Amino acid sequence: MSVGPSEVTICSTNDDFSSSDRLKRDLILAWGTGDVRELRDIVIKGDLDLSYCTKLCRLPDGLFVGGSLILNECTGLVWIGRCSVGVDLVLDGCTSLESLSEVVVGRHLKLSSCIELQFLPEDLDIPGDLFVDHCVKLEQFPEIISVGRSINVEYCSLLKKLPVISGFQKDGMRHHVYIKESGIVVDANNNKFIVYHY
């Protein structure tokens, strides 16, 4: 794919690409146009940071990122296909994101301020922390999810209850749950959670 200098400005903070970032640039350009039908089963060995790509609208099925996939403030992003991320999947401020397909995450899933997100995929398995704070349209969790450490549901006023949470709890450790300004009420006698209301 031949790319001229004016085409590289799709991401305002990433307009100076080195030759090692050619693949990232080409992916940004293809994804930014919404034409991802031909892009499948892409492998990125390290981190992929496409933050502030406001024209990025969707990610293709079969994306594998060995490190972290960082998509902060990709305000045009509506959909993410099947993907596997070795470390963190960071989608903070993706204000148009409506849904995630099957995602495999190695550590944390961060969806803070994804204000159009209404549901999470079934069989969600997060070894670290799950952040869905400020997801104001999120009405419910899948029935059972696996979270290793904590869940942040602050300002999710439509959520009324937590899911059944599986995941490791070594030596009596409990999951931390942040519920400030959410619709969730946790039983004071529940010994599975340490609840934070502030």
DAPEJO-V173518 format. One record per backbone hydrogen bond with DSSP energy under -1.0 kcal/mol. NH is the residue of the N-H (numbers start at 1). CO is the residue of the C=O. E is the energy in kcal/mol with one decimal. If there is no record, write none. Layout:
BEGIN
nh={NH & NH}
co={CO & CO}
e={E & E}
END
This chain:
BEGIN
nh={7 & 14 & 21 & 22 & 25 & 26 & 27 & 28 & 29 & 30 & 31 & 32 & 33 & 34 & 35 & 36 & 41 & 44 & 48 & 50 & 52 & 53 & 54 & 56 & 57 & 59 & 62 & 63 & 64 & 65 & 66 & 67 & 69 & 70 & 71 & 73 & 74 & 75 & 77 & 78 & 79 & 80 & 81 & 83 & 84 & 85 & 86 & 87 & 89 & 90 & 91 & 93 & 94 & 95 & 97 & 98 & 99 & 101 & 104 & 106 & 107 & 109 & 110 & 111 & 113 & 114 & 115 & 117 & 118 & 126 & 128 & 130 & 131 & 132 & 134 & 135 & 136 & 138 & 139 & 145 & 146 & 147 & 148 & 149 & 151 & 152 & 153 & 155 & 156 & 157 & 159 & 164 & 166 & 173 & 175 & 176 & 177 & 178 & 179 & 182 & 183 & 190 & 194 & 196}
co={4 & 11 & 18 & 19 & 21 & 22 & 23 & 24 & 25 & 26 & 27 & 28 & 29 & 31 & 30 & 34 & 61 & 64 & 68 & 70 & 72 & 50 & 52 & 53 & 31 & 79 & 82 & 82 & 42 & 84 & 44 & 46 & 88 & 48 & 90 & 92 & 71 & 73 & 74 & 57 & 57 & 99 & 59 & 102 & 63 & 104 & 65 & 67 & 108 & 69 & 110 & 112 & 91 & 93 & 94 & 78 & 78 & 80 & 83 & 85 & 87 & 129 & 89 & 131 & 133 & 111 & 113 & 114 & 98 & 146 & 107 & 150 & 109 & 152 & 154 & 132 & 134 & 135 & 118 & 164 & 124 & 166 & 126 & 128 & 176 & 130 & 178 & 180 & 153 & 155 & 156 & 143 & 145 & 170 & 192 & 149 & 194 & 151 & 196 & 179 & 156 & 187 & 175 & 177}
e={-1.1 & -1.2 & -1.6 & -1.5 & -2.6 & -2.7 & -2.5 & -2.6 & -2.5 & -2.3 & -3.2 & -2.8 & -1.1 & -1.1 & -1.1 & -1.5 & -1.3 & -3.0 & -2.9 & -2.9 & -3.1 & -1.2 & -1.6 & -1.4 & -1.2 & -1.4 & -1.1 & -1.3 & -3.1 & -2.8 & -3.2 & -2.3 & -2.5 & -2.7 & -3.3 & -2.8 & -1.3 & -1.8 & -1.8 & -3.0 & -1.3 & -1.1 & -1.3 & -2.0 & -2.4 & -3.3 & -2.9 & -2.2 & -2.4 & -2.8 & -3.4 & -3.0 & -1.7 & -1.9 & -1.6 & -2.5 & -1.3 & -1.9 & -2.1 & -1.6 & -2.4 & -2.4 & -2.8 & -3.1 & -2.6 & -1.5 & -1.5 & -1.6 & -1.1 & -3.9 & -2.6 & -2.6 & -2.6 & -2.7 & -2.9 & -1.5 & -1.5 & -1.7 & -1.3 & -2.3 & -2.8 & -2.2 & -2.2 & -2.6 & -2.5 & -2.5 & -2.9 & -2.7 & -1.7 & -1.0 & -1.3 & -2.4 & -2.8 & -2.6 & -1.9 & -1.8 & -2.7 & -2.6 & -2.6 & -2.1 & -1.5 & -2.0 & -2.8 & -2.8}
END
